[in-house]
Amino acid sequence: MKKIKLTLTAFLLSIASITMAQKIDYEEFALPNGLDVILHEDHTAPVVTVGVMYHVGAKDEKPNRTGFAHFFEHLLFEGTKNIKRGEWFKIVSSHGGENNANTTDDRTYYYEVFPSNNLALGLWMESERMRHAVINQIGVDTQNEVVKEEKRLRYDNQPYGHFLEAIKDNVFTKHPYKHTTIGKMADLDAASLDEFIAFYKKFYIPNNATLVVAGDIDKAQAKKLIDKYFASIPKGKDIVRNKVIEEPITQEKHTVYYDKNIQKPAIMQAYLTPSMKERDAYALDLLSSYLSSGKSSILYKKLVDKKKLALMVGAFNLSQEDYGTYIIFGIPIGNDLNVITKEIDEEIAKVQTDLISEKDYQKLLNKVENNFVNSNTGMQGIANNLARYHVLYGNTDLINKELDIYKSITREDIRNVAKKYLNKNQRVLLEYLPKKEATK
């Protein structure tokens, strides 16, 4: 029976995901306790997403207690005052639903997707997570082992698994983006139960959260249920964040990282870039697509296809709430990292000097529009985007207008951001090398 229900949910989700792109209508309001609420009514399929995004991520951790935000992504499925330990996933699956959570440096997001007749259940469960989470030593010890295993699988034992850690540690000197989201296991091991409880009480409060309900709902009914489950949760103390100013890189920093899981070296260039909210960040996104998105991109055609100098090459703008990091990387066919660096630098110099062709520019805009439309087709994608734009950008309506920002970026803008941010004296040049075994 459970398998049938799960299959039905997957089928309904697939129906919702093929909805033609259109303007996303939504309603916003706030409860007296500070909880922001966003409702999106769509009767395409009998499915509803209930999501809560908390404005807490790795950047909110203490320097010697890294990994807390990600740890809570796991810990808050342990149980609540009214949901017994180990029962969370059973409740969701037995009602034909699915759920998950994810964490970044800037926010943590939890969600359930149910057949729409289970809206009340989804709201109740998220209110339980916010109001009544049980944080005890059994749960902490259990999830500590889960997180350690995740770190081993996704980072410690993966080829090039520590590249972002090495880059962030060198690009940032003051800002907490210097630390990875998963953090250091020694920090979690050293933390007391009281520290975990304090983190929960500080950040998992209604006035630091945004609730999104999207799908086959009646808004009037949804409002009554939201008031029933969330309005009585006490408001927490206002969270004061002191913005940390990261100093710009003014001289090329050459560094090395050794990885025991690789046989081929890689070269990585990293540049400090502005917040995701800045117009320049959108232009940098387009530039990264021009350089390395697909086999027809500039770097791929030159280094992989034509000259056969690289096994892999890429560029991406890691946009975040406070700052971004623009990363270009290459893995040579041989072991000469200098030749890869030289070829990449030549292409950067070209985009700093010449405008990209009108044909390439139109192709970029087509890719952006396709990606934008795809991100807003399923109910969970819509819910996630509504919450993300509200929490991180302070502008929920970007779900309808962000594409216009991309379309307003000109070829001159792309050239200008390359000239402004991608200079040799503004970068970290990282040699990511195989770690040799010690000679016996």
Kinemage of the C-alpha trace (Angstrom):
@kinemage 1
@onewidth
@group {chain A} dominant
@subgroup {mainchain}
@vectorlist {calphas} color= white
{ca met a 1} P 0.000 0.000 0.000
{ca lys a 2} L 2.812 2.385 0.898
{ca lys a 3} L 4.494 1.782 -2.456
{ca ile a 4} L 1.252 2.593 -4.305
{ca lys a 5} L 0.860 5.866 -2.413
{ca leu a 6} L 4.434 6.916 -3.091
{ca thr a 7} L 4.039 6.087 -6.772
{ca leu a 8} L 0.849 8.147 -6.907
{ca thr a 9} L 2.634 11.123 -5.361
{ca ala a 10} L 5.447 10.837 -7.886
{ca phe a 11} L 2.886 10.757 -10.701
{ca leu a 12} L 1.109 13.846 -9.399
{ca leu a 13} L 4.416 15.653 -9.042
{ca ser a 14} L 5.271 14.829 -12.641
{ca ile a 15} L 1.979 16.375 -13.764
{ca ala a 16} L 2.731 19.535 -11.820
{ca ser a 17} L 6.245 19.731 -13.247
{ca ile a 18} L 5.077 19.965 -16.864
{ca thr a 19} L 2.867 22.974 -16.280
{ca met a 20} L 3.544 25.686 -18.829
{ca ala a 21} L 5.552 28.563 -17.414
{ca gln a 22} L 3.508 31.593 -16.482
{ca lys a 23} L 3.446 34.430 -13.995
{ca ile a 24} L 3.617 33.094 -10.454
{ca asp a 25} L 0.866 34.637 -8.356
{ca tyr a 26} L 1.408 34.666 -4.612
{ca glu a 27} L 0.242 36.381 -1.444
{ca glu a 28} L 2.498 37.519 1.384
{ca phe a 29} L 1.684 38.367 4.968
{ca ala a 30} L 3.235 38.141 8.414
{ca leu a 31} L 1.947 36.767 11.686
{ca pro a 32} L 2.263 38.884 14.855
{ca asn a 33} L 5.134 36.644 16.024
{ca gly a 34} L 7.191 37.669 12.976
{ca leu a 35} L 6.703 34.578 10.826
{ca asp a 36} L 6.622 35.553 7.149
{ca val a 37} L 4.115 33.562 5.087
{ca ile a 38} L 3.877 33.152 1.316
{ca leu a 39} L 0.932 31.387 -0.353
{ca his a 40} L 0.791 30.216 -3.963
{ca glu a 41} L -2.470 28.650 -5.139
{ca asp a 42} L -2.250 26.339 -8.160
{ca his a 43} L -4.790 23.618 -8.913
{ca thr a 44} L -2.855 21.987 -11.751
{ca ala a 45} L -2.416 18.816 -9.700
{ca pro a 46} L -3.652 17.725 -6.255
{ca val a 47} L -0.264 18.306 -4.647
{ca val a 48} L 0.917 20.755 -2.002
{ca thr a 49} L 4.374 21.753 -0.781
{ca val a 50} L 4.896 23.024 2.746
{ca gly a 51} L 8.337 24.546 3.183
{ca val a 52} L 10.075 26.574 5.870
{ca met a 53} L 13.272 28.475 5.165
{ca tyr a 54} L 15.237 29.655 8.183
{ca his a 55} L 17.653 32.521 7.702
{ca val a 56} L 20.537 30.614 9.234
{ca gly a 57} L 23.482 29.010 7.513
{ca ala a 58} L 27.129 28.247 7.988
{ca lys a 59} L 28.040 31.933 8.076
{ca asp a 60} L 26.076 32.298 11.340
{ca glu a 61} L 28.270 29.834 13.230
{ca lys a 62} L 30.986 30.607 15.727
{ca pro a 63} L 34.516 30.124 14.329
{ca asn a 64} L 35.214 27.114 16.554
{ca arg a 65} L 31.767 25.587 16.092
{ca thr a 66} L 31.564 25.139 12.347
{ca gly a 67} L 29.044 22.710 10.872
{ca phe a 68} L 26.187 23.592 13.244
{ca ala a 69} L 23.724 24.793 10.586
{ca his a 70} L 24.193 21.671 8.467
{ca phe a 71} L 24.095 19.491 11.571
{ca phe a 72} L 20.638 20.850 12.408
{ca glu a 73} L 19.447 19.908 8.932
{ca his a 74} L 19.828 16.325 10.199
{ca leu a 75} L 19.106 16.805 13.884
{ca leu a 76} L 15.656 18.302 13.406
{ca phe a 77} L 14.327 15.091 11.896
{ca glu a 78} L 15.048 13.263 15.171
{ca gly a 79} L 11.648 14.012 16.622
{ca thr a 80} L 9.569 16.489 18.596
{ca lys a 81} L 7.454 16.604 21.709
{ca asn a 82} L 4.601 15.012 19.741
{ca ile a 83} L 6.487 13.068 17.072
{ca lys a 84} L 8.411 10.155 18.499
{ca arg a 85} L 12.042 9.621 17.614
{ca gly a 86} L 12.357 7.790 14.293
{ca glu a 87} L 8.738 8.465 13.302
{ca trp a 88} L 9.123 11.572 11.120
{ca phe a 89} L 9.831 9.805 7.830
{ca lys a 90} L 7.298 7.076 8.586
{ca ile a 91} L 4.528 9.638 9.032
{ca val a 92} L 5.385 11.373 5.765
{ca ser a 93} L 5.673 8.224 3.653
{ca ser a 94} L 2.550 6.622 5.136
{ca his a 95} L 0.552 9.637 3.956
{ca gly a 96} L 1.886 9.454 0.398
{ca gly a 97} L 4.419 12.238 0.817
{ca glu a 98} L 8.108 12.957 0.601
{ca asn a 99} L 10.374 15.367 2.440
{ca asn a 100} L 13.907 16.658 2.580
{ca ala a 101} L 16.105 19.510 3.758
{ca asn a 102} L 19.225 21.310 2.619
{ca thr a 103} L 21.675 23.858 3.967
{ca thr a 104} L 23.893 26.537 2.463
{ca asp a 105} L 26.156 29.162 3.962
{ca asp a 106} L 23.146 31.502 4.099
{ca arg a 107} L 19.968 29.527 4.895
{ca thr a 108} L 18.426 26.177 5.839
{ca tyr a 109} L 15.324 24.844 4.095
{ca tyr a 110} L 12.931 22.066 5.134
{ca tyr a 111} L 9.946 20.858 3.133
{ca glu a 112} L 7.258 18.231 2.714
{ca val a 113} L 5.327 17.409 -0.449
{ca phe a 114} L 1.943 15.774 0.102
{ca pro a 115} L -1.266 15.042 -1.735
{ca ser a 116} L -3.181 18.253 -1.047
{ca asn a 117} L -5.632 16.643 1.366
{ca asn a 118} L -2.704 16.416 3.811
{ca leu a 119} L -1.990 20.151 4.009
{ca ala a 120} L -2.866 20.239 7.709
{ca leu a 121} L -0.417 17.416 8.400
{ca gly a 122} L 2.432 19.221 6.674
{ca leu a 123} L 1.751 22.437 8.560
{ca trp a 124} L 1.486 20.639 11.873
{ca met a 125} L 4.803 18.838 11.328
{ca glu a 126} L 6.666 22.038 10.471
{ca ser a 127} L 5.118 23.823 13.450
{ca glu a 128} L 6.326 20.948 15.614
{ca arg a 129} L 9.847 21.358 14.231
{ca met a 130} L 9.766 25.068 15.062
{ca arg a 131} L 8.096 24.814 18.460
{ca his a 132} L 8.849 21.434 19.992
{ca ala a 133} L 12.022 19.899 18.550
{ca val a 134} L 13.603 17.458 20.984
{ca ile a 135} L 17.338 18.040 21.231
{ca asn a 136} L 18.966 15.475 23.475
{ca gln a 137} L 22.267 13.651 23.667
{ca ile a 138} L 20.932 10.531 21.938
{ca gly a 139} L 19.935 12.539 18.884
{ca val a 140} L 23.164 14.534 18.838
{ca asp a 141} L 25.304 11.416 19.052
{ca thr a 142} L 23.277 9.636 16.367
{ca gln a 143} L 23.407 12.488 13.872
{ca asn a 144} L 27.053 13.142 14.621
{ca glu a 145} L 27.833 9.745 13.134
{ca val a 146} L 25.504 10.391 10.189
{ca val a 147} L 27.236 13.677 9.376
{ca lys a 148} L 30.675 12.118 9.692
{ca glu a 149} L 29.688 9.411 7.232
{ca glu a 150} L 28.319 12.040 4.837
{ca lys a 151} L 31.583 13.956 5.059
{ca arg a 152} L 33.577 10.824 4.324
{ca leu a 153} L 31.433 9.922 1.308
{ca arg a 154} L 30.956 13.362 -0.238
{ca tyr a 155} L 34.231 15.062 0.617
{ca asp a 156} L 37.022 13.030 2.209
{ca asn a 157} L 36.823 10.074 -0.197
{ca gln a 158} L 35.750 11.923 -3.349
{ca pro a 159} L 38.283 12.972 -6.008
{ca tyr a 160} L 38.681 16.765 -5.802
{ca gly a 161} L 36.255 16.672 -2.873
{ca his a 162} L 38.101 19.394 -0.954
{ca phe a 163} L 38.569 21.891 -3.771
{ca leu a 164} L 35.942 24.317 -2.473
{ca glu a 165} L 37.316 24.088 1.043
{ca ala a 166} L 40.776 24.970 -0.253
{ca ile a 167} L 39.449 27.873 -2.319
{ca lys a 168} L 37.245 29.388 0.385
{ca asp a 169} L 40.024 29.158 2.943
{ca asn a 170} L 42.250 31.289 0.715
{ca val a 171} L 39.767 33.718 -0.849
{ca phe a 172} L 38.297 34.740 2.512
{ca thr a 173} L 40.376 35.970 5.416
{ca lys a 174} L 37.721 37.459 7.717
{ca his a 175} L 34.264 36.497 6.502
{ca pro a 176} L 32.761 33.208 7.783
{ca tyr a 177} L 32.394 32.046 4.166
{ca lys a 178} L 35.961 30.958 4.821
{ca his a 179} L 34.550 27.769 6.336
{ca thr a 180} L 32.682 25.041 4.476
{ca thr a 181} L 29.018 24.309 5.148
{ca ile a 182} L 29.693 20.814 6.454
{ca gly a 183} L 32.263 22.219 8.863
{ca lys a 184} L 34.878 20.471 10.937
{ca met a 185} L 34.011 17.280 12.746
{ca ala a 186} L 36.257 18.239 15.655
{ca asp a 187} L 34.064 21.282 16.250
{ca leu a 188} L 30.926 19.153 16.437
{ca asp a 189} L 32.651 16.631 18.708
{ca ala a 190} L 33.715 19.394 21.085
{ca ala a 191} L 30.271 21.010 21.310
{ca ser a 192} L 28.123 20.492 24.380
{ca leu a 193} L 24.425 19.677 24.371
{ca asp a 194} L 23.717 23.132 25.802
{ca glu a 195} L 25.386 24.716 22.754
{ca phe a 196} L 23.108 22.819 20.373
{ca ile a 197} L 20.047 23.816 22.389
{ca ala a 198} L 21.176 27.453 22.392
{ca phe a 199} L 21.626 27.403 18.589
{ca tyr a 200} L 18.099 26.082 18.164
{ca lys a 201} L 16.584 28.673 20.486
{ca lys a 202} L 18.438 31.503 18.781
{ca phe a 203} L 17.775 30.749 15.112
{ca tyr a 204} L 14.752 28.419 14.895
{ca ile a 205} L 12.222 31.068 15.756
{ca pro a 206} L 9.252 32.399 13.761
{ca asn a 207} L 10.796 35.838 13.257
{ca asn a 208} L 13.779 34.207 11.531
{ca ala a 209} L 11.676 32.001 9.247
{ca thr a 210} L 9.565 32.094 6.101
{ca leu a 211} L 6.744 29.599 5.599
{ca val a 212} L 5.732 28.811 2.025
{ca val a 213} L 2.628 26.849 1.055
{ca ala a 214} L 2.351 26.176 -2.670
{ca gly a 215} L -0.025 24.039 -4.685
{ca asp a 216} L -3.596 22.816 -4.650
{ca ile a 217} L -4.890 24.871 -1.733
{ca asp a 218} L -7.733 27.123 -0.773
{ca lys a 219} L -6.008 30.210 0.589
{ca ala a 220} L -8.693 31.025 3.120
{ca gln a 221} L -8.506 27.526 4.569
{ca ala a 222} L -4.688 27.581 4.485
{ca lys a 223} L -4.651 30.840 6.452
{ca lys a 224} L -6.847 29.333 9.162
{ca leu a 225} L -4.567 26.311 9.464
{ca ile a 226} L -1.448 28.469 9.534
{ca asp a 227} L -2.943 30.586 12.281
{ca lys a 228} L -3.893 27.425 14.185
{ca tyr a 229} L -0.455 25.860 14.097
{ca phe a 230} L 1.960 28.802 14.010
{ca ala a 231} L 0.400 31.936 15.515
{ca ser a 232} L 0.895 30.847 19.122
{ca ile a 233} L 4.603 30.066 18.724
{ca pro a 234} L 6.433 32.720 20.765
{ca lys a 235} L 8.502 35.298 18.943
{ca gly a 236} L 12.223 34.961 19.590
{ca lys a 237} L 14.800 37.598 20.327
{ca asp a 238} L 15.746 39.701 17.331
{ca ile a 239} L 18.867 38.364 15.645
{ca val a 240} L 21.562 40.980 15.212
{ca arg a 241} L 24.085 40.235 12.486
{ca asn a 242} L 27.248 42.260 12.240
{ca lys a 243} L 28.251 42.408 8.599
{ca val a 244} L 31.827 41.230 8.133
{ca ile a 245} L 33.679 43.170 5.443
{ca glu a 246} L 36.059 41.031 3.432
{ca glu a 247} L 39.157 42.805 2.199
{ca pro a 248} L 39.663 42.705 -1.577
{ca ile a 249} L 42.466 40.621 -3.040
{ca thr a 250} L 45.085 42.996 -4.440
{ca gln a 251} L 47.949 40.615 -5.186
{ca glu a 252} L 47.854 37.157 -6.741
{ca lys a 253} L 47.997 34.493 -4.066
{ca his a 254} L 49.593 31.232 -5.168
{ca thr a 255} L 48.785 28.229 -3.001
{ca val a 256} L 48.824 24.418 -3.116
{ca tyr a 257} L 46.453 21.743 -1.827
{ca tyr a 258} L 47.219 17.999 -1.773
{ca asp a 259} L 44.473 15.398 -2.258
{ca lys a 260} L 45.108 11.686 -1.685
{ca asn a 261} L 42.117 10.747 -3.874
{ca ile a 262} L 43.361 12.093 -7.202
{ca gln a 263} L 45.935 11.079 -9.784
{ca lys a 264} L 45.615 14.094 -12.075
{ca pro a 265} L 46.441 17.615 -10.885
{ca ala a 266} L 44.096 20.546 -11.425
{ca ile a 267} L 44.545 24.285 -11.597
{ca met a 268} L 41.960 26.600 -10.086
{ca gln a 269} L 41.561 30.355 -10.273
{ca ala a 270} L 39.301 32.036 -7.724
{ca tyr a 271} L 38.176 35.662 -7.566
{ca leu a 272} L 36.189 37.538 -4.913
{ca thr a 273} L 32.940 38.842 -6.443
{ca pro a 274} L 29.922 40.791 -5.142
{ca ser a 275} L 26.712 39.619 -3.505
{ca met a 276} L 24.140 37.676 -5.510
{ca lys a 277} L 21.877 40.706 -5.139
{ca glu a 278} L 24.167 42.948 -7.178
{ca arg a 279} L 23.615 43.481 -10.892
{ca asp a 280} L 27.247 42.519 -11.549
{ca ala a 281} L 26.529 39.027 -10.194
{ca tyr a 282} L 24.013 38.468 -12.994
{ca ala a 283} L 26.564 39.554 -15.588
{ca leu a 284} L 29.127 37.178 -14.076
{ca asp a 285} L 26.608 34.344 -14.351
{ca leu a 286} L 26.291 35.021 -18.070
{ca leu a 287} L 30.060 35.208 -18.421
{ca ser a 288} L 30.523 31.806 -16.794
{ca ser a 289} L 27.933 30.316 -19.154
{ca tyr a 290} L 29.746 31.830 -22.125
{ca leu a 291} L 33.081 30.414 -20.979
{ca ser a 292} L 32.121 26.897 -20.019
{ca ser a 293} L 28.464 25.903 -20.319
{ca gly a 294} L 28.313 22.940 -22.682
{ca lys a 295} L 30.554 21.599 -25.416
{ca ser a 296} L 30.047 24.681 -27.584
{ca ser a 297} L 31.426 27.001 -24.884
{ca ile a 298} L 34.672 28.896 -25.415
{ca leu a 299} L 36.921 27.110 -22.929
{ca tyr a 300} L 35.620 23.629 -23.754
{ca lys a 301} L 35.998 24.077 -27.506
{ca lys a 302} L 39.512 25.446 -27.161
{ca leu a 303} L 41.107 23.347 -24.418
{ca val a 304} L 39.205 20.063 -24.650
{ca asp a 305} L 37.932 19.808 -28.211
{ca lys a 306} L 40.478 21.566 -30.428
{ca lys a 307} L 43.822 21.676 -28.633
{ca lys a 308} L 43.169 18.594 -26.488
{ca leu a 309} L 45.058 20.102 -23.578
{ca ala a 310} L 42.462 19.436 -20.891
{ca leu a 311} L 40.273 16.571 -19.727
{ca met a 312} L 37.886 19.024 -18.120
{ca val a 313} L 37.518 22.766 -17.836
{ca gly a 314} L 34.857 24.976 -16.324
{ca ala a 315} L 33.866 28.318 -14.838
{ca phe a 316} L 31.102 29.222 -12.424
{ca asn a 317} L 30.033 32.123 -10.273
{ca leu a 318} L 29.263 30.883 -6.758
{ca ser a 319} L 26.806 33.620 -5.776
{ca gln a 320} L 25.964 34.041 -2.109
{ca glu a 321} L 24.142 36.539 0.067
{ca asp a 322} L 27.161 38.583 1.147
{ca tyr a 323} L 29.827 37.823 -1.459
{ca gly a 324} L 30.452 35.565 -4.413
{ca thr a 325} L 33.410 33.524 -5.588
{ca tyr a 326} L 34.145 33.227 -9.288
{ca ile a 327} L 35.990 29.965 -9.989
{ca ile a 328} L 37.692 28.751 -13.166
{ca phe a 329} L 39.295 25.310 -13.208
{ca gly a 330} L 41.031 22.908 -15.534
{ca ile a 331} L 42.385 19.355 -15.406
{ca pro a 332} L 45.168 18.875 -17.969
{ca ile a 333} L 45.639 15.794 -20.121
{ca gly a 334} L 49.298 15.879 -19.147
{ca asn a 335} L 50.551 17.344 -15.898
{ca asp a 336} L 51.439 20.854 -17.081
{ca leu a 337} L 49.245 23.270 -15.154
{ca asn a 338} L 50.998 26.332 -16.538
{ca val a 339} L 49.798 25.697 -20.082
{ca ile a 340} L 46.179 25.455 -18.875
{ca thr a 341} L 46.540 28.692 -16.918
{ca lys a 342} L 48.032 30.428 -19.940
{ca glu a 343} L 45.199 29.338 -22.242
{ca ile a 344} L 42.494 30.351 -19.746
{ca asp a 345} L 44.153 33.728 -19.195
{ca glu a 346} L 44.157 34.340 -22.933
{ca glu a 347} L 40.406 33.831 -23.112
{ca ile a 348} L 39.821 36.053 -20.101
{ca ala a 349} L 41.898 38.776 -21.770
{ca lys a 350} L 39.720 38.500 -24.875
{ca val a 351} L 36.432 38.958 -23.012
{ca gln a 352} L 37.984 41.878 -21.125
{ca thr a 353} L 38.775 43.563 -24.423
{ca asp a 354} L 36.261 42.457 -27.043
{ca leu a 355} L 32.497 42.146 -26.953
{ca ile a 356} L 31.161 38.632 -27.333
{ca ser a 357} L 29.316 38.075 -30.608
{ca glu a 358} L 25.643 38.900 -30.907
{ca lys a 359} L 24.988 35.246 -31.750
{ca asp a 360} L 26.705 34.032 -28.578
{ca tyr a 361} L 24.890 36.674 -26.566
{ca gln a 362} L 21.479 35.535 -27.798
{ca lys a 363} L 22.423 31.934 -27.064
{ca leu a 364} L 23.249 32.918 -23.472
{ca leu a 365} L 19.888 34.597 -23.013
{ca asn a 366} L 18.110 31.538 -24.417
{ca lys a 367} L 19.895 29.283 -21.900
{ca val a 368} L 19.044 31.578 -19.021
{ca glu a 369} L 15.388 31.711 -20.016
{ca asn a 370} L 15.215 27.935 -20.339
{ca asn a 371} L 16.797 27.426 -16.906
{ca phe a 372} L 14.552 30.051 -15.342
{ca val a 373} L 11.391 28.484 -16.751
{ca asn a 374} L 12.444 24.981 -15.664
{ca ser a 375} L 13.092 26.146 -12.096
{ca asn a 376} L 9.492 27.330 -11.800
{ca thr a 377} L 7.609 24.372 -13.238
{ca gly a 378} L 7.177 22.052 -10.240
{ca met a 379} L 5.462 23.003 -6.966
{ca gln a 380} L 8.574 22.322 -4.934
{ca gly a 381} L 10.685 24.449 -7.279
{ca ile a 382} L 8.210 27.307 -6.999
{ca ala a 383} L 8.054 27.031 -3.206
{ca asn a 384} L 11.831 26.967 -2.919
{ca asn a 385} L 12.232 29.992 -5.180
{ca leu a 386} L 9.561 32.004 -3.380
{ca ala a 387} L 11.294 31.390 -0.069
{ca arg a 388} L 14.791 31.992 -1.448
{ca tyr a 389} L 13.969 35.297 -3.121
{ca his a 390} L 12.165 36.489 0.005
{ca val a 391} L 14.808 35.448 2.537
{ca leu a 392} L 18.053 36.115 0.690
{ca tyr a 393} L 17.124 38.888 -1.735
{ca gly a 394} L 14.372 40.603 0.220
{ca asn a 395} L 12.307 40.647 -2.976
{ca thr a 396} L 9.862 37.782 -3.499
{ca asp a 397} L 8.757 39.147 -6.853
{ca leu a 398} L 12.087 38.199 -8.382
{ca ile a 399} L 10.346 34.903 -9.091
{ca asn a 400} L 8.634 36.822 -11.890
{ca lys a 401} L 11.192 39.530 -12.640
{ca glu a 402} L 14.673 38.028 -12.318
{ca leu a 403} L 14.637 36.953 -15.944
{ca asp a 404} L 14.175 40.621 -16.893
{ca ile a 405} L 17.386 41.440 -15.022
{ca tyr a 406} L 19.308 38.854 -17.017
{ca lys a 407} L 17.798 40.152 -20.250
{ca ser a 408} L 18.876 43.685 -19.341
{ca ile a 409} L 22.530 42.636 -19.093
{ca thr a 410} L 24.333 43.836 -22.206
{ca arg a 411} L 27.421 42.559 -23.983
{ca glu a 412} L 29.189 45.625 -22.602
{ca asp a 413} L 28.173 44.613 -19.077
{ca ile a 414} L 29.738 41.184 -19.583
{ca arg a 415} L 32.973 42.750 -20.802
{ca asn a 416} L 32.964 45.219 -17.910
{ca val a 417} L 32.621 42.613 -15.148
{ca ala a 418} L 35.448 40.601 -16.697
{ca lys a 419} L 37.623 43.738 -16.587
{ca lys a 420} L 36.492 44.623 -13.076
{ca tyr a 421} L 36.813 41.300 -11.268
{ca leu a 422} L 38.889 38.788 -13.253
{ca asn a 423} L 42.384 40.259 -13.053
{ca lys a 424} L 45.500 38.333 -12.108
{ca asn a 425} L 46.260 40.537 -9.125
{ca gln a 426} L 42.765 39.844 -7.741
{ca arg a 427} L 42.876 36.073 -7.618
{ca val a 428} L 43.907 32.978 -5.770
{ca leu a 429} L 45.799 30.554 -8.020
{ca leu a 430} L 45.423 27.108 -6.519
{ca glu a 431} L 47.400 24.058 -7.615
{ca tyr a 432} L 45.340 21.042 -6.589
{ca leu a 433} L 47.811 18.169 -6.571
{ca pro a 434} L 47.900 14.412 -5.903
{ca lys a 435} L 49.182 13.619 -2.448
{ca lys a 436} L 52.147 11.277 -2.629
{ca glu a 437} L 52.362 8.463 -0.133
{ca ala a 438} L 55.161 8.804 2.371
{ca thr a 439} L 58.211 6.729 1.506
{ca lys a 440} L 58.763 3.911 3.961
